[in-house]
């Protein structure tokens, strides 16, 4: 088990405190699991109190012993409910806060009410933008964590070459590939910040199933196994000559990468082949413009313009009428972190340290989907690709 070093946690909360001071926060209370892991090094039932000055307090309902073993924070204390916060602050010599930040994008209303009852005179504000701004810049320590996830998706691609055959179902293929990831340490889970954000960590679609619409805010959906979870692989049988999309997230030490590769049993149509080559050109265009200082929205608009010029206005990033307005998303502890390479983000700029997945894809409802996805890091030496599987459109004989 790899534990987050205390110095790394200190760097993170100190950066949050800088933003808190700039925006006038006295304190931020963190309770969402991804944020708990990021700032505390372990996910336990409780919360982290971050004062604008001083060291954070990890207040734990359960499990206190495990929190003390796994967290690099110095102050890990027992906690029953928000009513205990004033006493815990007094014990640490901290003043009571007047302006408190909460994760209002994800915090249930009943939790908000509990804090409001403890501090009825306090002003509560949304700390989510500050938290996301801190988390979007990855340290060298974090970049190293992504590499094991990249190894997982490479092993998945190698296994796909071995097991894909006409006559097997999408579900059978997905199970084979999930097993590879799990044996290499994948937790089997993807965290998303979005409300009702649920996503299987691996999708394998074939033919028109990859173009089947779903409720997810993604270019590809899939029919899934039943209406209770209407996305991902289903029981459709893989046929010769149809495109097979293998879209998997690797996950190690709590950090995710995202990768998509294309396969087929026998030759695919010229339309699918040309579409794939076009998406490689879109990826190349992104690599040319994704430099520090470029607006997130500009990356999206330039890639969209190129796809339209190549003749894919009605199929780029979804079928006509169901196209999504993004082409890339930040990754890390969650699969939907900053930055968003999307329409409307023209005032947010790319910075060194950002990590994002870029996924140009085409959807043809009468034939299937085609595209590519890789995870990239904006390093001090330029844009680096973290996922490294061959970008060949793999044509199998079996």
C-alpha positions as CSV (number, residue, x, y, z in Angstrom):
1,X,0.0,0.0,0.0
2,X,1.4,3.4,-1.1
3,X,0.7,6.2,1.4
4,X,0.8,9.8,0.5
5,X,3.8,11.5,2.1
6,X,3.2,14.1,4.7
7,X,5.2,16.7,2.7
8,X,2.9,16.1,-0.3
9,X,-0.2,16.7,1.9
10,X,1.4,19.8,3.3
11,X,2.0,21.2,-0.2
12,X,-1.7,20.6,-1.1
13,X,-3.3,22.2,2.0
14,X,-0.9,25.1,1.9
15,X,-1.9,25.9,-1.7
16,X,-5.6,25.7,-0.6
17,X,-4.9,28.1,2.3
18,X,-3.3,30.6,-0.2
19,X,-6.5,30.6,-2.2
20,X,-8.6,30.8,1.0
21,X,-6.8,33.8,2.2
22,X,-7.1,35.5,-1.2
23,X,-10.9,34.8,-1.3
24,X,-11.6,35.7,2.4
25,X,-12.3,32.2,3.8
26,X,-11.7,31.5,7.5
27,X,-12.0,27.8,7.1
28,X,-13.0,25.0,4.7
29,X,-14.6,21.8,5.8
30,X,-14.0,18.8,3.5
31,X,-16.2,15.7,3.6
32,X,-16.4,14.4,0.0
33,X,-14.4,11.2,-0.4
34,X,-12.1,12.2,-3.3
35,X,-11.2,15.5,-1.5
36,X,-10.6,13.6,1.7
37,X,-8.2,11.3,0.0
38,X,-6.5,14.2,-1.8
39,X,-6.0,16.4,1.4
40,X,-5.9,13.7,4.0
41,X,-4.3,10.7,2.3
42,X,-7.1,8.3,3.4
43,X,-10.9,8.1,3.0
44,X,-12.5,7.8,6.4
45,X,-15.9,8.7,7.8
46,X,-15.6,12.3,9.0
47,X,-14.2,15.5,7.7
48,X,-11.1,17.6,7.4
49,X,-11.1,21.1,8.9
50,X,-8.7,23.4,7.0
51,X,-8.1,26.7,8.8
52,X,-6.8,29.7,6.7
53,X,-3.7,29.5,9.0
54,X,-2.4,26.5,10.8
55,X,-2.5,22.8,10.3
56,X,-5.6,20.9,9.2
57,X,-7.6,18.7,11.6
58,X,-8.8,15.3,10.3
59,X,-11.9,14.7,12.5
60,X,-12.9,11.0,12.2
61,X,-16.0,9.1,13.2
62,X,-14.6,5.8,11.9
63,X,-12.1,4.4,11.6
64,X,-9.8,6.5,13.8
65,X,-7.0,3.9,14.1
66,X,-6.8,3.4,10.4
67,X,-6.9,7.2,9.8
68,X,-3.9,7.6,12.1
69,X,-2.1,4.8,10.3
70,X,-2.7,6.0,6.8
71,X,-2.9,9.8,7.0
72,X,0.2,12.0,6.9
73,X,-1.6,14.8,8.7
74,X,-0.4,15.5,12.2
75,X,-3.8,16.2,13.8
76,X,-6.2,13.2,13.5
77,X,-8.8,13.4,16.3
78,X,-12.0,11.5,17.2
79,X,-15.3,13.1,16.1
80,X,-19.0,12.3,16.6
81,X,-20.9,15.0,14.6
82,X,-20.6,18.6,13.5
83,X,-21.6,19.6,17.0
84,X,-18.1,18.6,18.1
85,X,-16.3,21.0,15.8
86,X,-16.1,24.0,18.2
87,X,-14.6,21.8,20.9
88,X,-12.0,20.3,18.5
89,X,-11.0,23.8,17.4
90,X,-10.7,25.0,21.0
91,X,-8.5,22.0,21.8
92,X,-6.2,23.0,18.9
93,X,-6.2,26.7,19.8
94,X,-8.0,27.7,16.7
95,X,-10.6,30.6,16.6
96,X,-14.1,29.9,15.6
97,X,-14.7,30.6,11.9
98,X,-17.0,33.3,10.6
99,X,-16.7,32.5,6.8
100,X,-16.8,28.8,6.1
101,X,-16.3,27.0,2.8
102,X,-18.1,23.8,2.0
103,X,-18.2,21.5,-1.1
104,X,-21.6,22.8,-2.2
105,X,-21.5,21.1,-5.6
106,X,-21.7,17.7,-3.9
107,X,-22.7,18.3,-0.2
108,X,-26.3,17.0,0.6
109,X,-28.6,19.7,2.0
110,X,-29.0,17.9,5.3
111,X,-25.3,18.1,5.9
112,X,-25.3,21.8,5.1
113,X,-28.1,22.3,7.7
114,X,-26.1,20.5,10.3
115,X,-23.2,22.9,9.9
116,X,-25.5,25.9,9.8
117,X,-27.0,24.9,13.1
118,X,-23.5,24.7,14.7
119,X,-22.5,28.1,13.3
120,X,-25.8,30.0,12.8
121,X,-24.1,33.4,12.5
122,X,-21.5,32.2,10.0
123,X,-21.5,32.9,6.3
124,X,-21.3,29.7,4.2
125,X,-19.7,29.8,0.8
126,X,-18.8,27.3,-2.0
127,X,-15.2,26.2,-1.7
128,X,-15.5,23.8,-4.6
129,X,-13.8,26.2,-7.1
130,X,-10.8,26.5,-4.8
131,X,-10.5,22.8,-4.2
132,X,-10.7,22.0,-7.9
133,X,-8.1,24.7,-8.7
134,X,-5.7,23.1,-6.3
135,X,-6.3,19.5,-7.5
136,X,-6.0,20.4,-11.2
137,X,-2.2,21.0,-10.9
138,X,-0.4,17.7,-10.4
139,X,2.9,17.3,-8.6
140,X,5.8,15.1,-9.7
141,X,4.6,12.7,-7.0
142,X,1.2,12.5,-8.6
143,X,2.5,12.1,-12.2
144,X,4.4,9.1,-11.0
145,X,1.2,7.5,-9.7
146,X,-0.4,7.7,-13.2
147,X,2.2,5.5,-14.7
148,X,0.9,2.3,-13.1
149,X,-2.5,3.0,-14.5
150,X,-1.0,3.4,-17.9
151,X,0.6,0.0,-17.5
152,X,-2.8,-1.4,-16.8
153,X,-4.5,-0.1,-20.0
154,X,-1.5,-1.3,-22.0
155,X,-1.9,-4.8,-20.6
156,X,-5.6,-4.6,-21.4
157,X,-4.8,-3.8,-25.0
158,X,-2.4,-6.7,-25.2
159,X,-5.1,-9.0,-23.8
160,X,-7.7,-7.7,-26.2
161,X,-5.4,-8.8,-29.1
162,X,-5.4,-12.3,-27.7
163,X,-9.0,-12.9,-26.8
164,X,-11.2,-10.9,-29.3
165,X,-13.0,-13.2,-31.6
166,X,-16.2,-13.2,-33.6
167,X,-19.1,-14.9,-31.8
168,X,-18.1,-13.7,-28.2
169,X,-20.3,-11.2,-26.5
170,X,-19.3,-7.7,-25.5
171,X,-19.8,-8.7,-21.9
172,X,-17.5,-11.7,-22.3
173,X,-14.8,-9.5,-23.8
174,X,-15.2,-6.8,-21.1
175,X,-14.9,-9.5,-18.3
176,X,-11.7,-10.7,-19.8
177,X,-10.2,-7.2,-19.9
178,X,-11.5,-6.2,-16.4
179,X,-9.8,-9.3,-15.0
180,X,-6.4,-8.1,-16.3
181,X,-6.9,-4.7,-14.7
182,X,-8.0,-6.1,-11.4
183,X,-5.1,-8.5,-11.2
184,X,-2.8,-5.5,-11.7
185,X,-4.3,-3.6,-8.8
186,X,-7.3,-1.7,-10.3
187,X,-9.8,-0.9,-7.6
188,X,-12.7,-1.8,-9.9
189,X,-14.2,1.7,-9.4
190,X,-14.2,5.1,-11.0
191,X,-14.9,8.2,-9.0
192,X,-16.9,11.0,-10.6
193,X,-17.7,14.4,-9.1
194,X,-20.9,14.9,-11.2
195,X,-24.2,14.3,-9.5
196,X,-25.4,10.8,-10.2
197,X,-22.1,10.2,-11.9
198,X,-21.9,6.5,-12.4
199,X,-19.6,4.8,-14.8
200,X,-18.1,1.3,-15.3
201,X,-14.3,1.5,-15.5
202,X,-14.2,-0.5,-18.7
203,X,-16.3,-0.4,-21.9
204,X,-16.0,-2.7,-24.8
205,X,-18.5,-1.9,-27.6
206,X,-19.0,-3.6,-31.0
207,X,-20.7,-2.3,-34.1
208,X,-23.9,-0.3,-33.7
209,X,-24.0,-1.0,-30.0
210,X,-21.2,1.6,-29.5
211,X,-23.6,4.2,-31.1
212,X,-26.5,3.2,-28.8
213,X,-27.6,6.3,-26.9
214,X,-27.2,6.5,-23.2
215,X,-27.9,8.9,-20.4
216,X,-24.2,9.6,-19.8
217,X,-22.7,12.9,-20.8
218,X,-20.3,11.1,-23.1
219,X,-19.9,10.6,-26.9
220,X,-20.4,6.8,-26.5
221,X,-23.0,5.1,-24.3
222,X,-23.8,1.5,-25.0
223,X,-26.9,-0.5,-24.2
224,X,-25.6,-2.1,-21.1
225,X,-27.2,-5.1,-19.5
226,X,-30.5,-3.6,-18.3
227,X,-32.3,-0.3,-17.8
228,X,-31.1,-0.1,-14.2
229,X,-27.6,0.7,-15.5
230,X,-28.1,1.6,-19.2
231,X,-24.5,2.0,-20.3
232,X,-21.5,-0.1,-21.3
233,X,-21.2,-3.6,-22.7
234,X,-24.2,-5.8,-23.2
235,X,-25.0,-9.2,-24.5
236,X,-24.5,-8.3,-28.2
237,X,-22.4,-10.7,-30.2
238,X,-19.3,-9.4,-31.9
239,X,-19.3,-9.8,-35.6
240,X,-16.7,-9.8,-38.3
241,X,-16.0,-6.5,-40.0
242,X,-17.5,-4.2,-37.4
243,X,-15.5,-1.7,-35.2
244,X,-14.8,-2.7,-31.6
245,X,-14.1,0.1,-29.2
246,X,-12.1,-0.7,-26.1
247,X,-12.4,2.3,-23.7
248,X,-10.9,1.6,-20.3
249,X,-9.7,3.6,-17.3
250,X,-6.6,2.4,-15.6
251,X,-6.5,3.1,-11.9
252,X,-3.6,2.7,-9.4
253,X,-3.1,4.3,-6.0
254,X,-6.4,6.2,-6.5
255,X,-5.3,7.9,-9.7
256,X,-6.9,7.2,-13.1
257,X,-5.8,7.4,-16.7
258,X,-8.2,7.0,-19.7
259,X,-7.5,5.3,-23.0
260,X,-9.4,4.1,-26.0
261,X,-8.1,1.8,-28.8
262,X,-9.8,0.3,-31.8
263,X,-10.0,-3.4,-32.9
264,X,-11.9,-5.5,-35.5
265,X,-12.2,-9.1,-36.6
266,X,-11.6,-8.8,-40.3
267,X,-11.5,-5.6,-42.4
268,X,-13.7,-2.6,-41.5
269,X,-15.4,-0.3,-44.0
270,X,-13.6,2.6,-45.7
271,X,-15.7,5.0,-43.7
272,X,-14.6,3.6,-40.4
273,X,-10.9,3.5,-41.6
274,X,-11.0,7.1,-42.8
275,X,-12.8,8.2,-39.7
276,X,-10.1,6.8,-37.5
277,X,-7.4,8.5,-39.5
278,X,-9.3,11.7,-39.2
279,X,-9.4,11.4,-35.4
280,X,-5.6,10.9,-35.3
281,X,-5.4,14.2,-37.1
282,X,-7.6,15.9,-34.6
283,X,-5.4,14.5,-31.8
284,X,-2.3,15.8,-33.6
285,X,-4.0,19.3,-33.8
286,X,-4.6,19.2,-30.0
287,X,-1.0,18.4,-29.4
288,X,0.0,21.5,-31.4
289,X,-2.2,23.9,-29.5
290,X,-2.3,22.5,-25.9
291,X,0.4,24.6,-24.4
292,X,0.4,26.7,-21.2
293,X,-1.7,29.9,-21.7
294,X,-4.1,28.4,-24.2
295,X,-7.8,28.7,-23.2
296,X,-9.4,25.4,-22.6
297,X,-12.3,26.3,-24.9
298,X,-9.9,27.2,-27.7
299,X,-8.5,23.7,-27.8
300,X,-12.1,22.4,-28.1
301,X,-13.0,24.9,-30.8
302,X,-9.9,24.4,-33.0
303,X,-10.4,20.6,-32.9
304,X,-14.1,20.9,-33.6
305,X,-13.3,23.2,-36.6
306,X,-10.9,20.6,-37.9
307,X,-13.4,17.8,-37.5
308,X,-16.0,19.8,-39.4
309,X,-13.5,20.6,-42.2
310,X,-12.8,16.9,-42.5
311,X,-16.5,16.3,-43.1
312,X,-17.6,15.1,-39.7
313,X,-19.9,17.9,-38.5
314,X,-22.8,15.5,-37.9
315,X,-20.9,12.7,-36.2
316,X,-18.1,14.2,-34.2
317,X,-18.4,13.5,-30.4
318,X,-21.7,11.8,-30.8
319,X,-24.5,11.1,-33.3
320,X,-26.4,14.1,-34.8
321,X,-28.7,15.5,-32.2
322,X,-26.8,13.9,-29.3
323,X,-23.3,15.4,-29.6
324,X,-21.5,16.4,-26.4
325,X,-19.7,19.8,-26.3
326,X,-16.4,18.6,-24.9
327,X,-13.4,16.8,-26.3
328,X,-11.3,16.3,-23.2
329,X,-11.5,16.2,-19.4
330,X,-9.1,16.3,-16.5
331,X,-8.3,13.1,-14.8
332,X,-6.8,12.2,-11.4
333,X,-8.6,10.9,-8.4
334,X,-11.8,11.6,-10.3
335,X,-12.5,11.1,-14.0
336,X,-14.1,14.5,-14.4
337,X,-11.5,16.9,-13.0
338,X,-10.3,20.2,-14.3
339,X,-9.4,21.1,-17.0
340,X,-12.4,20.7,-19.3
341,X,-11.6,21.0,-23.0
342,X,-15.1,22.1,-23.8
343,X,-17.3,24.8,-25.1
344,X,-17.6,27.8,-22.8
345,X,-14.3,27.6,-21.0
346,X,-12.7,30.5,-22.8
347,X,-11.4,32.3,-19.6
348,X,-9.6,29.2,-18.1
349,X,-6.1,28.7,-19.3
350,X,-3.9,25.6,-19.6
351,X,-1.1,25.4,-17.1
352,X,2.0,23.3,-16.4
353,X,1.1,20.3,-14.3
354,X,-2.4,19.7,-15.7
355,X,-3.3,16.1,-16.7
356,X,-6.2,15.4,-19.1
357,X,-7.7,12.8,-21.3
358,X,-8.3,13.7,-24.9
359,X,-10.9,11.6,-26.8
360,X,-11.9,12.6,-30.4
361,X,-14.5,10.1,-31.5
362,X,-17.0,9.7,-34.3
363,X,-20.4,8.0,-34.1
364,X,-22.2,6.5,-37.1
365,X,-25.6,5.1,-35.8
366,X,-25.9,2.7,-38.7
367,X,-22.4,1.2,-38.3
368,X,-20.7,2.0,-35.0
369,X,-18.1,4.3,-33.5
370,X,-14.5,5.0,-34.0
371,X,-11.9,7.1,-32.2
372,X,-9.0,7.3,-29.9
373,X,-8.3,8.5,-26.4
374,X,-5.0,9.2,-24.5
375,X,-4.0,10.8,-21.3
376,X,-1.6,13.7,-21.5
377,X,0.5,15.7,-19.0
378,X,1.6,19.3,-19.5
379,X,5.1,19.1,-18.2
380,X,7.9,21.7,-17.9
381,X,9.3,20.2,-21.1
382,X,6.0,20.4,-23.1
383,X,3.0,18.1,-23.6
384,X,3.8,14.4,-22.7
385,X,1.6,11.4,-23.4
386,X,1.1,9.2,-20.3
387,X,-0.8,6.3,-22.0
388,X,1.4,4.6,-24.5
389,X,-0.4,1.6,-26.2
390,X,0.1,1.3,-30.0
391,X,-2.3,3.6,-31.9
392,X,-2.7,1.0,-34.7
393,X,-6.2,0.1,-35.6
394,X,-5.8,-3.6,-34.8
395,X,-7.3,-6.0,-37.4
396,X,-7.5,-9.6,-36.1
397,X,-8.0,-12.7,-38.2
398,X,-10.0,-14.9,-35.8
